[in-house]
Amino acid sequence: MSNWMQTPETILRRLEWTVLRRLDGVLHGDYRTLFRGPGVDLADLREYQYHDDVRHIDWNVTARLQVPHVRVFNEDRDLTAWFLLDLSPSVDFGSGQVKKRGVEIDLVTILASMLTHHGNRIGALFYGGDVDTVIPERTGRRQVLHILRRMLDRPEASQAAPTRLQDLLQTAFQVIRRRSLVFVVSDFISMPGWAKPLAQLAQRHEVVAVRLYDKLEMELPDLGVLVVQDAETGEQLFVDTHDRLFRRRFAAAAARREESLRSAFRDAGVDALELATSDSIMDAVLRFAELRKVRQRLAAGGTMPRHVEQS
């Protein structure tokens, strides 16, 4: 059933039964650890005990007292998260029954529910032709439903000027003052110029780029002569997909675009979560959980797992 034919309450209940309950089992309901805040405060010093992390040894105190001492921290569990949502015309594309916008709605609903489960605050910025909606951060189920309702109430975007994702990122840099977990949810089909503001945003916040895509954007099947329409401008073009050379050029251009995107994410220092219209939302959230664990391990001075380094 299309998301536009459902109420926010219906969508949330469906996802609670089909995804969130299963995630509770896999993650053991440990959303608090998954979404803990970025800050730590020094609470105390005590003598080193077996199994203590040696990275927390205070060497100055240890040298002065001649007995190993470790620092004890109070972790900041309070987290603020923001969703920067690209709702431009291209996210209304999907080669099957599911469009990128439908995937975006489900993922935001799940992550927002997980975040607010333990009192974390969430806010959102919406981008159509420009940044037209700012929802201040609040907590609770009502806030999840409010963001979901505002997403559902928006009609499919009409073709207009090409997307300028940098406008969304620059606005977020001005609006979001407190260090936060920021999800940039977009297909990143945009005019150039967004990579630098993404890097600037990542210097202040922990940023996750959620890249939406459809398999038909990567490789064209042999379907004969088709009318292809630019989702951003509405421009139409006849193409012969039976032409093997044309399909190869299309796939090569898509591969170059992929490499450019991944390079931009790496250079900006952001985690990237790729999500196709055919993917399982459950698997996507589990991939995000793995990204969070790796990020927390690195923040604590650990090393990146080999399987993540090679991905």
Secondary structure as GFF3:
##gff-version 3
##sequence-region A 1 311
A	DSSP	three_ten_helix	3	5	.	.	.	ID=ss1
A	DSSP	alpha_helix	8	15	.	.	.	ID=ss2
A	DSSP	pi_helix	16	20	.	.	.	ID=ss3
A	DSSP	alpha_helix	21	27	.	.	.	ID=ss4
A	DSSP	alpha_helix	31	34	.	.	.	ID=ss5
A	DSSP	beta_strand	40	47	.	.	.	ID=ss6
A	DSSP	three_ten_helix	54	56	.	.	.	ID=ss7
A	DSSP	alpha_helix	59	65	.	.	.	ID=ss8
A	DSSP	beta_strand	69	75	.	.	.	ID=ss9
A	DSSP	beta_strand	80	86	.	.	.	ID=ss10
A	DSSP	three_ten_helix	89	92	.	.	.	ID=ss11
A	DSSP	alpha_helix	100	116	.	.	.	ID=ss12
A	DSSP	beta_strand	121	127	.	.	.	ID=ss13
A	DSSP	beta_strand	131	138	.	.	.	ID=ss14
A	DSSP	alpha_helix	141	153	.	.	.	ID=ss15
A	DSSP	alpha_helix	165	175	.	.	.	ID=ss16
A	DSSP	beta_strand	181	186	.	.	.	ID=ss17
A	DSSP	alpha_helix	195	204	.	.	.	ID=ss18
A	DSSP	beta_strand	206	213	.	.	.	ID=ss19
A	DSSP	three_ten_helix	215	217	.	.	.	ID=ss20
A	DSSP	beta_strand	225	229	.	.	.	ID=ss21
A	DSSP	beta_strand	236	240	.	.	.	ID=ss22
A	DSSP	alpha_helix	244	268	.	.	.	ID=ss23
A	DSSP	beta_strand	271	276	.	.	.	ID=ss24
A	DSSP	alpha_helix	281	299	.	.	.	ID=ss25
A	DSSP	alpha_helix	306	309	.	.	.	ID=ss26
###
